[in-house]
């Protein structure tokens, strides 16, 4: 079962990064997304899909998985997110467009009895990303 969950997480991440929005089939209808960067958890597939699409609007993403592991109803993935800014995020000037970035991220997943993701939590190195954006402004 753990290997199946690990493979499911790998597929989920790869589909997300490829902007394959059928990835939402892997989520329960009442899924919750927790990201400390957001003002509150995002609830439901439709709202999470909006959040996912926004990620692809502001950045060109080329991540690489470094580790995936699972135990029981839980799984976690560690990866490096590399990419380029397409449009500035809130709080950044337009001059960051084109800036390259690379930061670490770990995501955790909790599965329901049907094998669908019922909770996803994102932990990204936001300080590292911010430092890279500030450095890009000095160039």
N, CA, C and O atoms as a GROMACS GRO file, in nm:
protein
  556
    1UNK      N    1   0.082  -0.120   0.000
    1UNK     CA    2   0.000   0.000   0.000
    1UNK      C    3   0.087   0.127   0.000
    1UNK      O    4   0.054   0.225  -0.067
    2UNK      N    5   0.198   0.124   0.076
    2UNK     CA    6   0.284   0.242   0.080
    2UNK      C    7   0.342   0.274  -0.057
    2UNK      O    8   0.349   0.390  -0.096
    3UNK      N    9   0.384   0.170  -0.130
    3UNK     CA   10   0.438   0.193  -0.266
    3UNK      C   11   0.331   0.253  -0.356
    3UNK      O   12   0.362   0.339  -0.439
    4UNK      N   13   0.207   0.208  -0.343
    4UNK     CA   14   0.099   0.263  -0.424
    4UNK      C   15   0.078   0.410  -0.393
    4UNK      O   16   0.057   0.491  -0.484
    5UNK      N   17   0.082   0.446  -0.265
    5UNK     CA   18   0.066   0.586  -0.227
    5UNK      C   19   0.182   0.671  -0.280
    5UNK      O   20   0.162   0.783  -0.327
    6UNK      N   21   0.303   0.617  -0.271
    6UNK     CA   22   0.419   0.689  -0.324
    6UNK      C   23   0.403   0.714  -0.473
    6UNK      O   24   0.430   0.824  -0.521
    7UNK      N   25   0.359   0.613  -0.547
    7UNK     CA   26   0.340   0.628  -0.691
    7UNK      C   27   0.226   0.727  -0.721
    7UNK      O   28   0.236   0.805  -0.815
    8UNK      N   29   0.120   0.723  -0.642
    8UNK     CA   30   0.010   0.816  -0.661
    8UNK      C   31   0.056   0.960  -0.640
    8UNK      O   32   0.018   1.049  -0.716
    9UNK      N   33   0.138   0.984  -0.539
    9UNK     CA   34   0.191   1.118  -0.514
    9UNK      C   35   0.281   1.161  -0.630
    9UNK      O   36   0.274   1.276  -0.675
   10UNK      N   37   0.364   1.071  -0.679
   10UNK     CA   38   0.450   1.103  -0.794
   10UNK      C   39   0.363   1.143  -0.915
   10UNK      O   40   0.391   1.244  -0.980
   11UNK      N   41   0.260   1.066  -0.944
   11UNK     CA   42   0.170   1.098  -1.055
   11UNK      C   43   0.100   1.232  -1.032
   11UNK      O   44   0.089   1.313  -1.124
   12UNK      N   45   0.055   1.254  -0.911
   12UNK     CA   46  -0.015   1.378  -0.879
   12UNK      C   47   0.076   1.498  -0.906
   12UNK      O   48   0.036   1.593  -0.973
   13UNK      N   49   0.198   1.493  -0.855
   13UNK     CA   50   0.291   1.606  -0.874
   13UNK      C   51   0.326   1.625  -1.021
   13UNK      O   52   0.327   1.738  -1.070
   14UNK      N   53   0.354   1.517  -1.091
   14UNK     CA   54   0.390   1.529  -1.232
   14UNK      C   55   0.275   1.584  -1.315
   14UNK      O   56   0.297   1.664  -1.406
   15UNK      N   57   0.152   1.542  -1.285
   15UNK     CA   58   0.037   1.596  -1.358
   15UNK      C   59   0.016   1.744  -1.326
   15UNK      O   60  -0.013   1.824  -1.414
   16UNK      N   61   0.030   1.779  -1.198
   16UNK     CA   62   0.018   1.920  -1.159
   16UNK      C   63   0.121   2.005  -1.234
   16UNK      O   64   0.087   2.107  -1.293
   17UNK      N   65   0.248   1.962  -1.231
   17UNK     CA   66   0.354   2.040  -1.295
   17UNK      C   67   0.336   2.049  -1.446
   17UNK      O   68   0.384   2.144  -1.508
   18UNK      N   69   0.267   1.953  -1.506
   18UNK     CA   70   0.241   1.954  -1.649
   18UNK      C   71   0.111   2.029  -1.683
   18UNK      O   72   0.069   2.029  -1.799
   19UNK      N   73   0.049   2.092  -1.584
   19UNK     CA   74  -0.080   2.161  -1.602
   19UNK      C   75  -0.187   2.066  -1.654
   19UNK      O   76  -0.274   2.106  -1.731
   20UNK      N   77  -0.180   1.941  -1.612
   20UNK     CA   78  -0.281   1.841  -1.647
   20UNK      C   79  -0.386   1.844  -1.536
   20UNK      O   80  -0.371   1.778  -1.433
   21UNK      N   81  -0.493   1.920  -1.558
   21UNK     CA   82  -0.590   1.945  -1.453
   21UNK      C   83  -0.681   1.826  -1.424
   21UNK      O   84  -0.765   1.833  -1.335
   22UNK      N   85  -0.664   1.716  -1.500
   22UNK     CA   86  -0.733   1.593  -1.460
   22UNK      C   87  -0.674   1.541  -1.329
   22UNK      O   88  -0.727   1.446  -1.271
   23UNK      N   89  -0.566   1.602  -1.282
   23UNK     CA   90  -0.507   1.567  -1.153
   23UNK      C   91  -0.611   1.580  -1.042
   23UNK      O   92  -0.599   1.514  -0.939
   24UNK      N   93  -0.710   1.664  -1.062
   24UNK     CA   94  -0.811   1.684  -0.958
   24UNK      C   95  -0.892   1.557  -0.932
   24UNK      O   96  -0.958   1.547  -0.829
   25UNK      N   97  -0.887   1.461  -1.022
   25UNK     CA   98  -0.953   1.332  -1.000
   25UNK      C   99  -0.892   1.256  -0.882
   25UNK      O  100  -0.954   1.165  -0.829
   26UNK      N  101  -0.772   1.294  -0.841
   26UNK     CA  102  -0.702   1.226  -0.732
   26UNK      C  103  -0.737   1.285  -0.596
   26UNK      O  104  -0.688   1.239  -0.493
   27UNK      N  105  -0.823   1.388  -0.596
   27UNK     CA  106  -0.861   1.456  -0.473
   27UNK      C  107  -1.007   1.427  -0.437
   27UNK      O  108  -1.092   1.415  -0.525
   28UNK      N  109  -1.034   1.415  -0.307
   28UNK     CA  110  -1.171   1.402  -0.258
   28UNK      C  111  -1.244   1.534  -0.280
   28UNK      O  112  -1.181   1.640  -0.287
   29UNK      N  113  -1.375   1.528  -0.292
   29UNK     CA  114  -1.454   1.649  -0.313
   29UNK      C  115  -1.437   1.750  -0.200
   29UNK      O  116  -1.439   1.871  -0.224
   30UNK      N  117  -1.419   1.702  -0.078
   30UNK     CA  118  -1.408   1.791   0.038
   30UNK      C  119  -1.263   1.813   0.082
   30UNK      O  120  -1.236   1.841   0.199
   31UNK      N  121  -1.170   1.800  -0.011
   31UNK     CA  122  -1.028   1.816   0.017
   31UNK      C  123  -0.996   1.954   0.074
   31UNK      O  124  -1.064   2.052   0.045
   32UNK      N  125  -0.892   1.958   0.156
   32UNK     CA  126  -0.844   2.083   0.214
   32UNK      C  127  -0.697   2.099   0.178
   32UNK      O  128  -0.618   2.005   0.191
   33UNK      N  129  -0.661   2.218   0.132
   33UNK     CA  130  -0.522   2.253   0.102
   33UNK      C  131  -0.476   2.356   0.205
   33UNK      O  132  -0.537   2.461   0.223
   34UNK      N  133  -0.365   2.323   0.272
   34UNK     CA  134  -0.308   2.414   0.372
   34UNK      C  135  -0.173   2.461   0.320
   34UNK      O  136  -0.086   2.380   0.287
   35UNK      N  137  -0.157   2.592   0.314
   35UNK     CA  138  -0.031   2.652   0.272
   35UNK      C  139  -0.011   2.774   0.360
   35UNK      O  140  -0.091   2.868   0.355
   36UNK      N  141   0.096   2.776   0.441
   36UNK     CA  142   0.119   2.890   0.530
   36UNK      C  143   0.125   3.024   0.458
   36UNK      O  144   0.109   3.129   0.521
   37UNK      N  145   0.148   3.024   0.328
   37UNK     CA  146   0.153   3.148   0.252
   37UNK      C  147   0.014   3.205   0.222
   37UNK      O  148   0.000   3.322   0.187
   38UNK      N  149  -0.087   3.122   0.238
   38UNK     CA  150  -0.224   3.166   0.211
   38UNK      C  151  -0.290   3.211   0.340
   38UNK      O  152  -0.257   3.160   0.447
   39UNK      N  153  -0.382   3.307   0.332
   39UNK     CA  154  -0.443   3.359   0.454
   39UNK      C  155  -0.527   3.256   0.530
   39UNK      O  156  -0.546   3.269   0.651
   40UNK      N  157  -0.576   3.155   0.460
   40UNK     CA  158  -0.656   3.050   0.524
   40UNK      C  159  -0.651   2.926   0.436
   40UNK      O  160  -0.616   2.934   0.319
   41UNK      N  161  -0.687   2.810   0.492
   41UNK     CA  162  -0.690   2.688   0.409
   41UNK      C  163  -0.788   2.704   0.292
   41UNK      O  164  -0.887   2.776   0.301
   42UNK      N  165  -0.757   2.636   0.184
   42UNK     CA  166  -0.842   2.636   0.066
   42UNK      C  167  -0.924   2.507   0.072
   42UNK      O  168  -0.869   2.398   0.089
   43UNK      N  169  -1.055   2.519   0.057
   43UNK     CA  170  -1.143   2.404   0.071
   43UNK      C  171  -1.216   2.372  -0.059
   43UNK      O  172  -1.269   2.461  -0.126
   44UNK      N  173  -1.218   2.243  -0.093
   44UNK     CA  174  -1.292   2.195  -0.209
   44UNK      C  175  -1.209   2.194  -0.336
   44UNK      O  176  -1.118   2.275  -0.355
   45UNK      N  177  -1.242   2.099  -0.423
   45UNK     CA  178  -1.166   2.080  -0.547
   45UNK      C  179  -1.167   2.202  -0.638
   45UNK      O  180  -1.064   2.237  -0.696
   46UNK      N  181  -1.281   2.267  -0.650
   46UNK     CA  182  -1.290   2.381  -0.742
   46UNK      C  183  -1.200   2.495  -0.698
   46UNK      O  184  -1.132   2.556  -0.780
   47UNK      N  185  -1.199   2.525  -0.569
   47UNK     CA  186  -1.115   2.633  -0.518
   47UNK      C  187  -0.967   2.597  -0.524
   47UNK      O  188  -0.883   2.681  -0.554
   48UNK      N  189  -0.936   2.472  -0.496
   48UNK     CA  190  -0.797   2.428  -0.504
   48UNK      C  191  -0.748   2.434  -0.648
   48UNK      O  192  -0.633   2.471  -0.673
   49UNK      N  193  -0.832   2.398  -0.742
   49UNK     CA  194  -0.794   2.406  -0.883
   49UNK      C  195  -0.759   2.550  -0.921
   49UNK      O  196  -0.663   2.573  -0.994
   50UNK      N  197  -0.834   2.647  -0.872
   50UNK     CA  198  -0.803   2.789  -0.898
   50UNK      C  199  -0.664   2.823  -0.844
   50UNK      O  200  -0.586   2.892  -0.910
   51UNK      N  201  -0.635   2.775  -0.723
   51UNK     CA  202  -0.504   2.800  -0.662
   51UNK      C  203  -0.393   2.736  -0.744
   51UNK      O  204  -0.290   2.798  -0.768
   52UNK      N  205  -0.414   2.612  -0.786
   52UNK     CA  206  -0.314   2.542  -0.867
   52UNK      C  207  -0.288   2.616  -0.998
   52UNK      O  208  -0.173   2.632  -1.039
   53UNK      N  209  -0.394   2.661  -1.063
   53UNK     CA  210  -0.378   2.732  -1.190
   53UNK      C  211  -0.301   2.862  -1.171
   53UNK      O  212  -0.220   2.900  -1.256
   54UNK      N  213  -0.325   2.930  -1.060
   54UNK     CA  214  -0.252   3.053  -1.032
   54UNK      C  215  -0.102   3.027  -1.023
   54UNK      O  216  -0.022   3.108  -1.069
   55UNK      N  217  -0.065   2.915  -0.964
   55UNK     CA  218   0.077   2.880  -0.955
   55UNK      C  219   0.143   2.876  -1.093
   55UNK      O  220   0.259   2.913  -1.108
   56UNK      N  221   0.069   2.831  -1.192
   56UNK     CA  222   0.122   2.819  -1.327
   56UNK      C  223   0.116   2.952  -1.403
   56UNK      O  224   0.185   2.969  -1.503
   57UNK      N  225   0.034   3.044  -1.355
   57UNK     CA  226   0.029   3.176  -1.418
   57UNK      C  227   0.152   3.259  -1.382
   57UNK      O  228   0.212   3.321  -1.470
   58UNK      N  229   0.190   3.260  -1.255
   58UNK     CA  230   0.299   3.347  -1.212
   58UNK      C  231   0.435   3.287  -1.240
   58UNK      O  232   0.533   3.360  -1.255
   59UNK      N  233   0.444   3.153  -1.248
   59UNK     CA  234   0.576   3.093  -1.265
   59UNK      C  235   0.581   2.981  -1.366
   59UNK      O  236   0.486   2.904  -1.382
   60UNK      N  237   0.693   2.973  -1.432
   60UNK     CA  238   0.725   2.859  -1.518
   60UNK      C  239   0.799   2.761  -1.428
   60UNK      O  240   0.907   2.794  -1.378
   61UNK      N  241   0.743   2.644  -1.405
   61UNK     CA  242   0.794   2.551  -1.304
   61UNK      C  243   0.863   2.431  -1.367
   61UNK      O  244   0.812   2.370  -1.460
   62UNK      N  245   0.980   2.397  -1.314
   62UNK     CA  246   1.055   2.278  -1.357
   62UNK      C  247   1.108   2.206  -1.233
   62UNK      O  248   1.229   2.203  -1.210
   63UNK      N  249   1.020   2.148  -1.154
   63UNK     CA  250   1.063   2.083  -1.030
   63UNK      C  251   1.126   1.945  -1.054
   63UNK      O  252   1.111   1.884  -1.160
   64UNK      N  253   1.198   1.900  -0.951
   64UNK     CA  254   1.252   1.764  -0.953
   64UNK      C  255   1.235   1.703  -0.814
   64UNK      O  256   1.272   1.763  -0.713
   65UNK      N  257   1.179   1.586  -0.812
   65UNK     CA  258   1.151   1.515  -0.688
   65UNK      C  259   1.281   1.459  -0.632
   65UNK      O  260   1.362   1.402  -0.706
   66UNK      N  261   1.301   1.476  -0.502
   66UNK     CA  262   1.419   1.420  -0.437
   66UNK      C  263   1.383   1.301  -0.349
   66UNK      O  264   1.467   1.214  -0.325
   67UNK      N  265   1.258   1.297  -0.299
   67UNK     CA  266   1.220   1.187  -0.212
   67UNK      C  267   1.068   1.182  -0.199
   67UNK      O  268   1.002   1.285  -0.192
   68UNK      N  269   1.014   1.061  -0.197
   68UNK     CA  270   0.873   1.038  -0.167
   68UNK      C  271   0.867   0.920  -0.072
   68UNK      O  272   0.934   0.819  -0.093
   69UNK      N  273   0.787   0.932   0.032
   69UNK     CA  274   0.770   0.820   0.123
   69UNK      C  275   0.627   0.821   0.176
   69UNK      O  276   0.562   0.926   0.180
   70UNK      N  277   0.579   0.704   0.216
   70UNK     CA  278   0.442   0.690   0.263
   70UNK      C  279   0.438   0.593   0.381
   70UNK      O  280   0.520   0.503   0.394
   71UNK      N  281   0.338   0.615   0.464
   71UNK     CA  282   0.312   0.526   0.576
   71UNK      C  283   0.164   0.535   0.609
   71UNK      O  284   0.114   0.642   0.643
   72UNK      N  285   0.095   0.424   0.598
   72UNK     CA  286  -0.049   0.424   0.625
   72UNK      C  287  -0.121   0.521   0.534
   72UNK      O  288  -0.098   0.520   0.413
   73UNK      N  289  -0.209   0.605   0.590
   73UNK     CA  290  -0.286   0.698   0.506
   73UNK      C  291  -0.211   0.827   0.472
   73UNK      O  292  -0.271   0.920   0.419
   74UNK      N  293  -0.080   0.832   0.502
   74UNK     CA  294  -0.003   0.954   0.481
   74UNK      C  295   0.111   0.933   0.382
   74UNK      O  296   0.166   0.823   0.370
   75UNK      N  297   0.145   1.040   0.312
   75UNK     CA  298   0.261   1.039   0.223
   75UNK      C  299   0.322   1.179   0.225
   75UNK      O  300   0.256   1.277   0.258
   76UNK      N  301   0.449   1.185   0.190
   76UNK     CA  302   0.518   1.313   0.183
   76UNK      C  303   0.613   1.311   0.064
   76UNK      O  304   0.668   1.207   0.027
   77UNK      N  305   0.632   1.427   0.006
   77UNK     CA  306   0.725   1.441  -0.106
   77UNK      C  307   0.815   1.561  -0.080
   77UNK      O  308   0.769   1.667  -0.037
   78UNK      N  309   0.943   1.542  -0.106
   78UNK     CA  310   1.040   1.650  -0.101
   78UNK      C  311   1.085   1.675  -0.244
   78UNK      O  312   1.106   1.581  -0.321
   79UNK      N  313   1.099   1.801  -0.279
   79UNK     CA  314   1.144   1.832  -0.414
   79UNK      C  315   1.205   1.971  -0.420
   79UNK      O  316   1.191   2.051  -0.328
   80UNK      N  317   1.271   1.996  -0.530
   80UNK     CA  318   1.328   2.128  -0.559
   80UNK      C  319   1.242   2.189  -0.670
   80UNK      O  320   1.221   2.127  -0.774
   81UNK      N  321   1.195   2.308  -0.646
   81UNK     CA  322   1.117   2.380  -0.747
   81UNK      C  323   1.211   2.479  -0.814
   81UNK      O  324   1.258   2.574  -0.751
   82UNK      N  325   1.238   2.457  -0.939
   82UNK     CA  326   1.320   2.550  -1.018
   82UNK      C  327   1.228   2.613  -1.122
   82UNK      O  328   1.129   2.552  -1.163
   83UNK      N  329   1.261   2.732  -1.163
   83UNK     CA  330   1.179   2.794  -1.265
   83UNK      C  331   1.214   2.938  -1.291
   83UNK      O  332   1.323   2.986  -1.260
   84UNK      N  333   1.116   3.007  -1.350
   84UNK     CA  334   1.132   3.146  -1.391
   84UNK      C  335   1.000   3.218  -1.366
   84UNK      O  336   0.893   3.162  -1.386
   85UNK      N  337   1.010   3.342  -1.321
   85UNK     CA  338   0.890   3.422  -1.293
   85UNK      C  339   0.828   3.469  -1.425
   85UNK      O  340   0.897   3.529  -1.507
   86UNK      N  341   0.701   3.442  -1.444
   86UNK     CA  342   0.626   3.488  -1.563
   86UNK      C  343   0.558   3.621  -1.536
   86UNK      O  344   0.556   3.710  -1.622
   87UNK      N  345   0.502   3.634  -1.417
   87UNK     CA  346   0.438   3.759  -1.377
   87UNK      C  347   0.461   3.776  -1.227
   87UNK      O  348   0.462   3.678  -1.153
   88UNK      N  349   0.479   3.899  -1.182
   88UNK     CA  350   0.514   3.920  -1.041
   88UNK      C  351   0.402   3.879  -0.946
   88UNK      O  352   0.285   3.903  -0.972
   89UNK      N  353   0.441   3.818  -0.837
   89UNK     CA  354   0.347   3.789  -0.729
   89UNK      C  355   0.321   3.917  -0.651
   89UNK      O  356   0.395   4.014  -0.663
   90UNK      N  357   0.215   3.915  -0.572
   90UNK     CA  358   0.185   4.032  -0.488
   90UNK      C  359   0.307   4.067  -0.403
   90UNK      O  360   0.370   3.980  -0.344
   91UNK      N  361   0.338   4.195  -0.398
   91UNK     CA  362   0.448   4.243  -0.318
   91UNK      C  363   0.581   4.253  -0.392
   91UNK      O  364   0.679   4.302  -0.336
   92UNK      N  365   0.585   4.206  -0.516
   92UNK     CA  366   0.709   4.212  -0.595
   92UNK      C  367   0.688   4.305  -0.714
   92UNK      O  368   0.579   4.308  -0.772
   93UNK      N  369   0.790   4.380  -0.751
   93UNK     CA  370   0.776   4.471  -0.865
   93UNK      C  371   0.778   4.395  -0.998
   93UNK      O  372   0.825   4.281  -1.004
   94UNK      N  373   0.729   4.457  -1.104
   94UNK     CA  374   0.730   4.393  -1.236
   94UNK      C  375   0.869   4.353  -1.284
   94UNK      O  376   0.882   4.265  -1.369
   95UNK      N  377   0.972   4.416  -1.230
   95UNK     CA  378   1.108   4.385  -1.275
   95UNK      C  379   1.155   4.245  -1.237
   95UNK      O  380   1.261   4.202  -1.284
   96UNK      N  381   1.080   4.171  -1.155
   96UNK     CA  382   1.119   4.033  -1.123
   96UNK      C  383   1.081   3.936  -1.235
   96UNK      O  384   1.125   3.821  -1.235
   97UNK      N  385   1.000   3.981  -1.330
   97UNK     CA  386   0.964   3.894  -1.442
   97UNK      C  387   1.091   3.850  -1.513
   97UNK      O  388   1.176   3.933  -1.547
   98UNK      N  389   1.103   3.722  -1.535
   98UNK     CA  390   1.221   3.665  -1.598
   98UNK      C  391   1.324   3.613  -1.497
   98UNK      O  392   1.415   3.540  -1.535
   99UNK      N  393   1.309   3.651  -1.370
   99UNK     CA  394   1.404   3.606  -1.268
   99UNK      C  395   1.396   3.454  -1.251
   99UNK      O  396   1.287   3.396  -1.250
  100UNK      N  397   1.511   3.393  -1.237
  100UNK     CA  398   1.520   3.248  -1.213
  100UNK      C  399   1.510   3.223  -1.063
  100UNK      O  400   1.549   3.307  -0.982
  101UNK      N  401   1.456   3.107  -1.026
  101UNK     CA  402   1.449   3.071  -0.885
  101UNK      C  403   1.467   2.921  -0.869
  101UNK      O  404   1.450   2.844  -0.963
  102UNK      N  405   1.504   2.884  -0.747
  102UNK     CA  406   1.516   2.744  -0.711
  102UNK      C  407   1.503   2.737  -0.560
  102UNK      O  408   1.581   2.799  -0.488
  103UNK      N  409   1.404   2.662  -0.511
  103UNK     CA  410   1.383   2.651  -0.367
  103UNK      C  411   1.331   2.512  -0.333
  103UNK      O  412   1.276   2.441  -0.417
  104UNK      N  413   1.350   2.476  -0.207
  104UNK     CA  414   1.305   2.346  -0.158
  104UNK      C  415   1.159   2.354  -0.116
  104UNK      O  416   1.110   2.458  -0.071
  105UNK      N  417   1.091   2.240  -0.131
  105UNK     CA  418   0.952   2.231  -0.086
  105UNK      C  419   0.925   2.089  -0.040
  105UNK      O  420   0.981   1.993  -0.093
  106UNK      N  421   0.840   2.077   0.060
  106UNK     CA  422   0.792   1.947   0.105
  106UNK      C  423   0.640   1.956   0.114
  106UNK      O  424   0.586   2.050   0.171
  107UNK      N  425   0.573   1.858   0.058
  107UNK     CA  426   0.427   1.852   0.063
  107UNK      C  427   0.387   1.725   0.135
  107UNK      O  428   0.448   1.620   0.117
  108UNK      N  429   0.283   1.735   0.217
  108UNK     CA  430   0.230   1.617   0.283
  108UNK      C  431   0.089   1.591   0.233
  108UNK      O  432   0.016   1.684   0.195
  109UNK      N  433   0.051   1.465   0.233
  109UNK     CA  434  -0.078   1.422   0.181
  109UNK      C  435  -0.142   1.326   0.280
  109UNK      O  436  -0.076   1.238   0.334
  110UNK      N  437  -0.271   1.343   0.302
  110UNK     CA  438  -0.348   1.247   0.380
  110UNK      C  439  -0.457   1.193   0.289
  110UNK      O  440  -0.528   1.269   0.223
  111UNK      N  441  -0.472   1.061   0.288
  111UNK     CA  442  -0.567   0.994   0.200
  111UNK      C  443  -0.689   0.946   0.278
  111UNK      O  444  -0.678   0.909   0.395
  112UNK      N  445  -0.805   0.948   0.212
  112UNK     CA  446  -0.926   0.895   0.274
  112UNK      C  447  -0.935   0.744   0.246
  112UNK      O  448  -0.846   0.686   0.184
  113UNK      N  449  -1.042   0.681   0.292
  113UNK     CA  450  -1.060   0.537   0.275
  113UNK      C  451  -1.071   0.496   0.128
  113UNK      O  452  -1.044   0.381   0.094
  114UNK      N  453  -1.111   0.590   0.042
  114UNK     CA  454  -1.123   0.561  -0.102
  114UNK      C  455  -0.991   0.581  -0.176
  114UNK      O  456  -0.986   0.562  -0.298
  115UNK      N  457  -0.886   0.620  -0.105
  115UNK     CA  458  -0.756   0.640  -0.167
  115UNK      C  459  -0.738   0.776  -0.233
  115UNK      O  460  -0.646   0.796  -0.312
  116UNK      N  461  -0.827   0.869  -0.202
  116UNK     CA  462  -0.818   1.005  -0.257
  116UNK      C  463  -0.756   1.098  -0.154
  116UNK      O  464  -0.769   1.077  -0.033
  117UNK      N  465  -0.688   1.201  -0.202
  117UNK     CA  466  -0.628   1.299  -0.113
  117UNK      C  467  -0.738   1.379  -0.046
  117UNK      O  468  -0.822   1.440  -0.112
  118UNK      N  469  -0.738   1.378   0.088
  118UNK     CA  470  -0.837   1.457   0.162
  118UNK      C  471  -0.774   1.581   0.226
  118UNK      O  472  -0.845   1.673   0.266
  119UNK      N  473  -0.642   1.581   0.236
  119UNK     CA  474  -0.571   1.698   0.289
  119UNK      C  475  -0.432   1.702   0.228
  119UNK      O  476  -0.362   1.601   0.221
  120UNK      N  477  -0.393   1.821   0.184
  120UNK     CA  478  -0.259   1.844   0.129
  120UNK      C  479  -0.204   1.967   0.197
  120UNK      O  480  -0.270   2.071   0.204
  121UNK      N  481  -0.082   1.956   0.248
  121UNK     CA  482  -0.016   2.070   0.310
  121UNK      C  483   0.114   2.098   0.236
  121UNK      O  484   0.189   2.006   0.203
  122UNK      N  485   0.139   2.226   0.211
  122UNK     CA  486   0.256   2.269   0.135
  122UNK      C  487   0.349   2.348   0.226
  122UNK      O  488   0.306   2.440   0.295
  123UNK      N  489   0.477   2.310   0.226
  123UNK     CA  490   0.578   2.380   0.306
  123UNK      C  491   0.694   2.415   0.213
  123UNK      O  492   0.780   2.332   0.184
  124UNK      N  493   0.694   2.538   0.167
  124UNK     CA  494   0.796   2.584   0.072
  124UNK      C  495   0.895   2.677   0.140
  124UNK      O  496   0.861   2.746   0.237
  125UNK      N  497   1.017   2.680   0.090
  125UNK     CA  498   1.120   2.770   0.140
  125UNK      C  499   1.094   2.910   0.084
  125UNK      O  500   1.158   2.955  -0.011
  126UNK      N  501   0.998   2.976   0.144
  126UNK     CA  502   0.957   3.108   0.098
  126UNK      C  503   1.068   3.210   0.119
  126UNK      O  504   1.087   3.300   0.037
  127UNK      N  505   1.141   3.198   0.229
  127UNK     CA  506   1.251   3.292   0.256
  127UNK      C  507   1.358   3.280   0.147
  127UNK      O  508   1.413   3.381   0.103
  128UNK      N  509   1.386   3.158   0.105
  128UNK     CA  510   1.484   3.139  -0.003
  128UNK      C  511   1.436   3.199  -0.134
  128UNK      O  512   1.513   3.261  -0.207
  129UNK      N  513   1.308   3.179  -0.164
  129UNK     CA  514   1.251   3.238  -0.285
  129UNK      C  515   1.259   3.390  -0.278
  129UNK      O  516   1.301   3.454  -0.374
  130UNK      N  517   1.219   3.447  -0.165
  130UNK     CA  518   1.221   3.592  -0.149
  130UNK      C  519   1.362   3.648  -0.164
  130UNK      O  520   1.382   3.752  -0.229
  131UNK      N  521   1.460   3.581  -0.106
  131UNK     CA  522   1.600   3.625  -0.119
  131UNK      C  523   1.643   3.626  -0.265
  131UNK      O  524   1.710   3.718  -0.310
  132UNK      N  525   1.604   3.524  -0.340
  132UNK     CA  526   1.639   3.518  -0.482
  132UNK      C  527   1.572   3.630  -0.560
  132UNK      O  528   1.632   3.686  -0.652
  133UNK      N  529   1.448   3.662  -0.526
  133UNK     CA  530   1.379   3.770  -0.595
  133UNK      C  531   1.445   3.904  -0.562
  133UNK      O  532   1.462   3.988  -0.651
  134UNK      N  533   1.482   3.926  -0.436
  134UNK     CA  534   1.550   4.051  -0.397
  134UNK      C  535   1.686   4.060  -0.468
  134UNK      O  536   1.724   4.167  -0.515
  135UNK      N  537   1.758   3.948  -0.474
  135UNK     CA  538   1.888   3.947  -0.542
  135UNK      C  539   1.871   3.979  -0.691
  135UNK      O  540   1.955   4.046  -0.751
  136UNK      N  541   1.762   3.930  -0.751
  136UNK     CA  542   1.742   3.956  -0.894
  136UNK      C  543   1.720   4.106  -0.920
  136UNK      O  544   1.750   4.155  -1.030
  137UNK      N  545   1.670   4.177  -0.822
  137UNK     CA  546   1.647   4.321  -0.839
  137UNK      C  547   1.778   4.400  -0.836
  137UNK      O  548   1.784   4.513  -0.886
  138UNK      N  549   1.881   4.339  -0.779
  138UNK     CA  550   2.010   4.408  -0.771
  138UNK      C  551   2.094   4.391  -0.897
  138UNK      O  552   2.196   4.458  -0.913
  139UNK      N  553   2.053   4.304  -0.984
  139UNK     CA  554   2.131   4.277  -1.105
  139UNK      C  555   2.099   4.376  -1.214
  139UNK      O  556   2.156   4.367  -1.323
   0.00000   0.00000   0.00000
